[in-house]
Structures are given as C-alpha cells and as structure tokens.
C-alpha cells in the first residue's frame, strides 16, 4: 500500500523496507497502560462495549500480551515500514 501511494504521488525508485521495532517495557501491564493512553483506534473498537465488557477486554489483552514477558521485561513484536522514493523532475 505504501509503495502504491508513493507511485500515485509520482515518485520513482521506490523502496519499502521492514524495520524490526520491538516494543520494550517493564511488563505487559505497562504495555496495556501505554496502549490505553495512546491508541485511539483501540478505544474506537470498544466504544460499543459496556464498562464491564471493556474492562474484561483490557484484561484479555493483558493476558495475551503477557506471553511476551521475559526475564528482561516485556518485549512485544513490532515492525515499521520505511519507504523512500525519488521525486521525478520535469
């Protein structure tokens, strides 16, 4: 999608690379706190839930994320896509 967007914008010599970007925090609970404060999309997905259902969903998220806790803390898998392209000169 990123490459297609760059092409549509008129760029050439486009490269898109995946960059490992693990999320590192002390615990899974800290990751959930971060997500609750930062990710509006998660809140939008839960907008139709009651308070009790929302609390249950956050608990399930924390339980699922706990599998990424190590002796060194929480290390959640994540990657970013980095794209570059060259502007075509007329």
DSSP file (Angstrom, degrees, kcal/mol; ACC not computed):
  #  RESIDUE AA STRUCTURE BP1 BP2  ACC     N-H-->O    O-->H-N    N-H-->O    O-->H-N    TCO  KAPPA ALPHA  PHI   PSI    X-CA   Y-CA   Z-CA
    1    1 A X     >        0   0    0      0, 0.0     4,-2.3     0, 0.0     5,-0.2   0.000 360.0 360.0 360.0 -41.3    0.0    0.0    0.0
    2    2 A X  H  >  +     0   0    0      1,-0.2     4,-2.4     2,-0.2     5,-0.2   0.928 360.0  48.9 -63.5 -43.9    2.9    2.4    0.8
    3    3 A X  H  > S+     0   0    0      1,-0.2     4,-2.5     2,-0.2    -1,-0.2   0.921 111.1  49.7 -61.8 -44.0    4.6    1.6   -2.5
    4    4 A X  H  > S+     0   0    0      1,-0.2     4,-2.5     2,-0.2    -1,-0.2   0.881 110.1  51.5 -62.8 -38.3    1.3    2.2   -4.4
    5    5 A X  H  X S+     0   0    0     -4,-2.3     4,-1.5     2,-0.2    -1,-0.2   0.912 110.3  48.1 -65.3 -42.5    0.8    5.5   -2.6
    6    6 A X  H  <>S+     0   0    0     -4,-2.4     5,-2.3     2,-0.2     4,-0.3   0.910 111.6  50.4 -64.1 -41.5    4.3    6.7   -3.5
    7    7 A X  H ><5S+     0   0    0     -4,-2.5     3,-1.7     1,-0.2    -2,-0.2   0.929 108.7  51.8 -61.1 -44.8    3.8    5.7   -7.1
    8    8 A X  H 3<5S+     0   0    0     -4,-2.5    -1,-0.2     1,-0.3    -2,-0.2   0.817 105.5  56.4 -61.3 -31.0    0.5    7.6   -7.2
    9    9 A X  T 3<5S-     0   0    0     -4,-1.5    -1,-0.3    -5,-0.2    -2,-0.2   0.515 123.5-106.7 -79.1  -5.1    2.3   10.6   -5.8
   10   10 A X  T < 5 +     0   0    0     -3,-1.7    78,-0.7    -4,-0.3    -3,-0.2   0.602  69.2 145.4  93.3  11.6    4.7   10.4   -8.8
   11   11 A X  E   < -A   87   0A   0     -5,-2.3     2,-0.3    76,-0.2    -1,-0.3  -0.439  27.8-163.5 -79.2 157.7    7.8    9.0   -7.0
   12   12 A X  E     +A   86   0A   0     74,-2.4    74,-3.3     1,-0.2    -1,-0.0  -0.828  64.1  40.4-131.8 173.7   10.2    6.6   -8.7
   13   13 A X  E    S-     0   0A   0     -2,-0.3     2,-0.3    72,-0.2    -1,-0.2   0.927  81.0-174.3  50.7  49.5   13.0    4.3   -7.5
   14   14 A X  E     -     0   0A   0     -3,-0.2     2,-0.4    71,-0.1    71,-0.2  -0.542  13.7-176.7 -81.5 136.9   10.7    3.4   -4.6
   15   15 A X  E     -A   84   0A   0     69,-2.4    69,-2.4    -2,-0.3     2,-0.4  -0.999   7.0-170.9-131.7 136.4   12.0    1.1   -1.8
   16   16 A X  E     -A   83   0A   0     -2,-0.4     2,-0.4    67,-0.2    67,-0.2  -0.996  11.3-175.6-126.3 126.1   10.0   -0.1    1.2
   17   17 A X  E     -A   82   0A   0     65,-2.7    65,-2.9    -2,-0.4     2,-0.5  -0.934  24.1-129.4-124.4 145.6   11.8   -1.9    4.0
   18   18 A X  E     -A   81   0A   0     -2,-0.4     2,-0.5    63,-0.2    63,-0.2  -0.807  24.0-164.5 -89.5 129.1   10.5   -3.6    7.2
   19   19 A X  E     -A   80   0A   0     61,-3.2    61,-2.4    -2,-0.5     2,-0.1  -0.958  21.5-124.7-118.5 116.0   12.4   -2.5   10.2
   20   20 A X  E     +A   79   0A   0     -2,-0.5    59,-0.3    59,-0.2    57,-0.0  -0.388  35.1 171.6 -58.5 130.1   12.2   -4.5   13.4
   21   21 A X        -     0   0    0     57,-2.8    58,-0.1    -2,-0.1    -1,-0.1  -0.491  12.6-166.8-140.8  64.9   10.9   -2.2   16.2
   22   22 A X        -     0   0    0      1,-0.1     2,-0.6    55,-0.1    55,-0.2  -0.224  22.5-123.6 -60.6 144.0   10.1   -4.3   19.2
   23   23 A X  E     -B   76   0B   0     53,-2.6    53,-2.9     2,-0.0     2,-0.6  -0.795  29.8-165.8 -87.4 119.7    8.2   -2.6   22.0
   24   24 A X  E     +B   75   0B   0     -2,-0.6     2,-0.3    51,-0.2    51,-0.2  -0.938  21.4 145.9-116.9 118.6   10.2   -2.8   25.2
   25   25 A X  E     -B   74   0B   0     49,-2.0    49,-2.6    -2,-0.6     6,-0.1  -0.911  58.3-102.8-141.6 165.8    8.6   -2.0   28.5
   26   26 A X  S    S-     0   0    0     -2,-0.3     2,-0.3    47,-0.2    -1,-0.1   0.876  96.7  -4.3 -61.8 -38.0    8.9   -3.4   32.1
   27   27 A X     >  -     0   0    0     46,-0.2     4,-1.5    47,-0.1    -1,-0.1  -0.944  67.4-106.9-149.7 166.8    5.8   -5.5   31.9
   28   28 A X  H  > S+     0   0    0     -2,-0.3     4,-2.4     1,-0.2     5,-0.2   0.868 120.0  58.5 -63.0 -36.9    2.8   -6.5   29.8
   29   29 A X  H  > S+     0   0    0      1,-0.2     4,-2.2     2,-0.2    -1,-0.2   0.885 103.9  50.7 -60.8 -38.4    0.6   -4.4   32.2
   30   30 A X  H  > S+     0   0    0      2,-0.2     4,-2.3     1,-0.2    -1,-0.2   0.864 108.0  53.3 -66.9 -35.8    2.8   -1.4   31.4
   31   31 A X  H  X S+     0   0    0     -4,-1.5     4,-2.7     2,-0.2    -2,-0.2   0.916 108.8  49.0 -64.1 -42.9    2.2   -2.1   27.7
   32   32 A X  H  X S+     0   0    0     -4,-2.4     4,-2.8     2,-0.2    -2,-0.2   0.912 109.8  51.6 -63.5 -42.0   -1.6   -2.1   28.3
   33   33 A X  H  X S+     0   0    0     -4,-2.2     4,-1.7     2,-0.2    -2,-0.2   0.934 111.1  48.3 -58.3 -45.8   -1.3    1.1   30.2
   34   34 A X  H  X S+     0   0    0     -4,-2.3     4,-1.6     1,-0.2    -2,-0.2   0.922 113.0  47.5 -59.9 -45.9    0.6    2.7   27.3
   35   35 A X  H  X S+     0   0    0     -4,-2.7     4,-2.4     1,-0.2    -2,-0.2   0.890 108.9  53.9 -65.1 -39.6   -2.0    1.3   24.8
   36   36 A X  H  < S+     0   0    0     -4,-2.8    -1,-0.2     1,-0.2    -2,-0.2   0.855 116.2  39.4 -62.9 -33.8   -4.9    2.6   26.8
   37   37 A X  H  < S+     0   0    0     -4,-1.7    -1,-0.2    -5,-0.2    -2,-0.2   0.694 126.9  31.4 -86.5 -20.7   -3.4    6.1   26.9
   38   38 A X  H  < S+     0   0    0     -4,-1.6     2,-1.0    -5,-0.2    -3,-0.2   0.756  96.8  73.7-114.1 -29.5   -2.1    6.2   23.3
   39   39 A X    >X  +     0   0    0     -4,-2.4     4,-1.2    -5,-0.2     3,-0.7  -0.741  42.1 178.1-105.9  95.6   -4.2    4.2   20.8
   40   40 A X  H 3> S+     0   0    0     -2,-1.0     4,-2.4     1,-0.2    -1,-0.2   0.801  80.1  66.1 -59.8 -30.8   -7.4    5.8   19.9
   41   41 A X  H 3> S+     0   0    0      1,-0.2     4,-2.0     2,-0.2    -1,-0.2   0.884  99.0  51.7 -62.1 -38.0   -8.2    3.0   17.5
   42   42 A X  H <> S+     0   0    0     -3,-0.7     4,-1.1     1,-0.2    -1,-0.2   0.908 109.8  49.4 -64.2 -40.4   -8.5    0.5   20.3
   43   43 A X  H  < S+     0   0    0     -4,-1.2     4,-0.3     1,-0.2     3,-0.3   0.891 109.0  52.4 -65.7 -38.8  -10.9    2.8   22.1
   44   44 A X  H >< S+     0   0    0     -4,-2.4     3,-1.0     1,-0.2     4,-0.3   0.880 106.2  53.7 -64.6 -37.4  -13.0    3.2   19.0
   45   45 A X  H 3< S+     0   0    0     -4,-2.0     3,-0.3     1,-0.2    -1,-0.2   0.787 113.4  43.7 -66.7 -25.7  -13.2   -0.6   18.6
   46   46 A X  T >< S+     0   0    0     -4,-1.1     3,-2.1    -3,-0.3    -1,-0.2   0.353  80.2 105.8-100.0   5.1  -14.5   -0.9   22.2
   47   47 A X  T <  S+     0   0    0     -3,-1.0    -1,-0.2    -4,-0.3    -2,-0.1   0.801  79.1  52.1 -60.0 -30.3  -17.0    2.0   22.0
   48   48 A X  T 3  S+     0   0    0     -3,-0.3    -1,-0.3    -4,-0.3     2,-0.2   0.464  92.0  98.1 -85.4  -0.6  -20.0   -0.3   21.9
   49   49 A X  S <  S-     0   0    0     -3,-2.1     2,-0.0     1,-0.1    -3,-0.0  -0.567  75.4-118.1 -88.5 150.7  -18.9   -2.3   25.0
   50   50 A X     >  -     0   0    0     -2,-0.2     4,-2.8     1,-0.1     5,-0.2  -0.303  37.2-100.1 -72.4 169.2  -20.3   -1.7   28.5
   51   51 A X  H  > S+     0   0    0      1,-0.2     4,-2.3     2,-0.2     5,-0.2   0.905 125.9  48.9 -58.3 -41.6  -17.8   -0.7   31.1
   52   52 A X  H  > S+     0   0    0      2,-0.2     4,-2.1     1,-0.2    -1,-0.2   0.906 112.2  47.4 -66.4 -41.8  -17.6   -4.3   32.4
   53   53 A X  H  > S+     0   0    0      2,-0.2     4,-2.4     1,-0.2    -2,-0.2   0.892 111.4  51.5 -66.4 -38.8  -17.1   -5.7   28.9
   54   54 A X  H  X S+     0   0    0     -4,-2.8     4,-2.5     2,-0.2    -2,-0.2   0.917 109.8  49.0 -64.1 -43.4  -14.4   -3.1   28.2
   55   55 A X  H  X S+     0   0    0     -4,-2.3     4,-2.1     1,-0.2    -1,-0.2   0.898 111.6  50.1 -61.9 -40.2  -12.6   -4.0   31.5
   56   56 A X  H  X S+     0   0    0     -4,-2.1     4,-2.3     2,-0.2    -2,-0.2   0.892 109.4  51.2 -65.6 -39.2  -12.8   -7.6   30.5
   57   57 A X  H  X S+     0   0    0     -4,-2.4     4,-2.4     2,-0.2    -2,-0.2   0.929 109.9  48.7 -63.7 -45.5  -11.4   -6.9   27.0
   58   58 A X  H  X S+     0   0    0     -4,-2.5     4,-2.4     1,-0.2    -1,-0.2   0.885 110.9  51.4 -62.6 -37.6   -8.4   -5.0   28.5
   59   59 A X  H  X S+     0   0    0     -4,-2.1     4,-2.5     2,-0.2    -1,-0.2   0.915 109.9  49.1 -64.8 -41.9   -7.8   -7.9   30.9
   60   60 A X  H  X S+     0   0    0     -4,-2.3     4,-2.4     2,-0.2    -2,-0.2   0.884 110.2  51.6 -64.0 -38.4   -7.8  -10.3   28.0
   61   61 A X  H  X S+     0   0    0     -4,-2.4     4,-2.6     2,-0.2    -2,-0.2   0.936 110.5  48.2 -62.6 -46.3   -5.4   -8.1   26.1
   62   62 A X  H  X S+     0   0    0     -4,-2.4     4,-1.5     1,-0.2    -2,-0.2   0.912 111.2  50.3 -61.9 -42.1   -3.0   -8.0   29.1
   63   63 A X  H  < S+     0   0    0     -4,-2.5     4,-0.4     1,-0.2    -1,-0.2   0.913 112.0  47.6 -62.4 -41.9   -3.2  -11.8   29.4
   64   64 A X  H >< S+     0   0    0     -4,-2.4     3,-1.0     1,-0.2    -2,-0.2   0.893 112.7  48.9 -65.6 -39.3   -2.5  -12.3   25.7
   65   65 A X  H >< S+     0   0    0     -4,-2.6     3,-2.3     1,-0.2    -1,-0.2   0.733  91.9  78.8 -72.8 -21.3    0.5   -9.8   25.9
   66   66 A X  G >< S+     0   0    0     -4,-1.5     3,-1.8     1,-0.3    -1,-0.2   0.735  77.5  72.8 -62.5 -19.8    1.9  -11.5   29.0
   67   67 A X  G <  S+     0   0    0     -3,-1.0    -1,-0.3    -4,-0.4    -2,-0.1   0.661  91.5  59.2 -67.8 -12.5    3.4  -14.2   26.7
   68   68 A X  G <  S+     0   0    0     -3,-2.3     7,-2.2    -4,-0.1     2,-0.3   0.314  79.0 112.8 -97.7   7.9    5.9  -11.6   25.6
   69   69 A X  E <   +C   74   0B   0     -3,-1.8     5,-0.2     5,-0.2     2,-0.2  -0.647  43.3 176.5 -80.1 136.7    7.3  -11.0   29.1
   70   70 A X  E >   -C   73   0B   0      3,-2.7     3,-1.6    -2,-0.3    -2,-0.1  -0.689  50.7 -89.5-125.8 179.7   10.8  -12.2   29.5
   71   71 A X  T 3  S+     0   0    0      1,-0.3     3,-0.1    -2,-0.2    -2,-0.0   0.748 130.5  52.2 -64.0 -21.0   13.3  -12.0   32.4
   72   72 A X  T 3  S-     0   0    0      1,-0.4    -1,-0.3     3,-0.0     2,-0.2   0.381 123.5 -98.4 -94.5   2.9   14.4   -8.7   30.9
   73   73 A X  E <   - C   0  70B   0     -3,-1.6    -3,-2.7     2,-0.1     2,-0.4  -0.718  67.5 -19.3 113.7-166.3   10.8   -7.3   30.8
   74   74 A X  E     +BC  25  69B   0    -49,-2.6   -49,-2.0    -5,-0.2     2,-0.4  -0.655  51.6 178.2 -82.7 129.2    8.2   -7.1   28.1
   75   75 A X  E     -B   24   0B   0     -7,-2.2     2,-0.4    -2,-0.4   -51,-0.2  -0.842  10.3-169.2-132.4  95.6    9.4   -7.3   24.5
   76   76 A X  E     -B   23   0B   0    -53,-2.9   -53,-2.6    -2,-0.4     2,-0.1  -0.686  26.2-113.6 -89.2 135.2    6.5   -7.1   22.1
   77   77 A X        +     0   0    0     -2,-0.4     2,-0.3   -55,-0.2   -55,-0.1  -0.424  50.7 150.0 -67.1 137.4    7.0   -7.9   18.5
   78   78 A X        -     0   0    0     -2,-0.1   -57,-2.8     2,-0.0     2,-0.3  -0.970  21.8-170.0-161.6 150.3    6.5   -4.9   16.2
   79   79 A X  E     -A   20   0A   0     -2,-0.3     2,-0.4   -59,-0.3   -59,-0.2  -0.989  10.2-146.8-144.0 155.8    7.9   -3.7   12.9
   80   80 A X  E     -A   19   0A   0    -61,-2.4   -61,-3.2    -2,-0.3     2,-0.5  -0.903  14.3-132.2-119.3 149.5    7.7   -0.5   10.9
   81   81 A X  E     -A   18   0A   0     -2,-0.4     2,-0.5   -63,-0.2   -63,-0.2  -0.899  20.6-166.3-100.6 128.0    7.6    0.0    7.2
   82   82 A X  E     -A   17   0A   0    -65,-2.9   -65,-2.7    -2,-0.5     2,-0.4  -0.964   7.9-171.0-116.2 124.6   10.0    2.7    6.0
   83   83 A X  E     +A   16   0A   0     -2,-0.5     2,-0.3   -67,-0.2   -67,-0.2  -0.908   8.4 178.6-120.0 145.1    9.6    3.9    2.5
   84   84 A X  E     +A   15   0A   0    -69,-2.4   -69,-2.4    -2,-0.4     2,-0.3  -0.966   5.0 167.6-137.0 154.9   11.7    6.2    0.2
   85   85 A X  E     -     0   0A   0     -2,-0.3     2,-0.4   -71,-0.2   -72,-0.2  -0.979  31.9-111.6-160.0 164.7   11.3    7.4   -3.3
   86   86 A X  E     -A   12   0A   0    -74,-3.3   -74,-2.4    -2,-0.3     2,-0.3  -0.870  29.1-123.4-107.3 134.0   12.8    9.9   -5.7
   87   87 A X  E     -A   11   0A   0     -2,-0.4     2,-0.5   -76,-0.2   -76,-0.2  -0.578  27.7-125.1 -73.3 131.0   10.8   12.9   -6.9
   88   88 A X        -     0   0    0    -78,-0.7     2,-0.3    -2,-0.3    -1,-0.1  -0.674  21.6-142.6 -80.6 126.6   10.6   13.0  -10.7
   89   89 A X              0   0    0     -2,-0.5    -1,-0.0     1,-0.1     0, 0.0  -0.696 360.0 360.0 -89.3 139.8   11.9   16.3  -12.1
   90   90 A X              0   0    0     -2,-0.3    -1,-0.1     0, 0.0    -2,-0.0   0.460 360.0 360.0 -78.9 360.0   10.1   17.7  -15.1
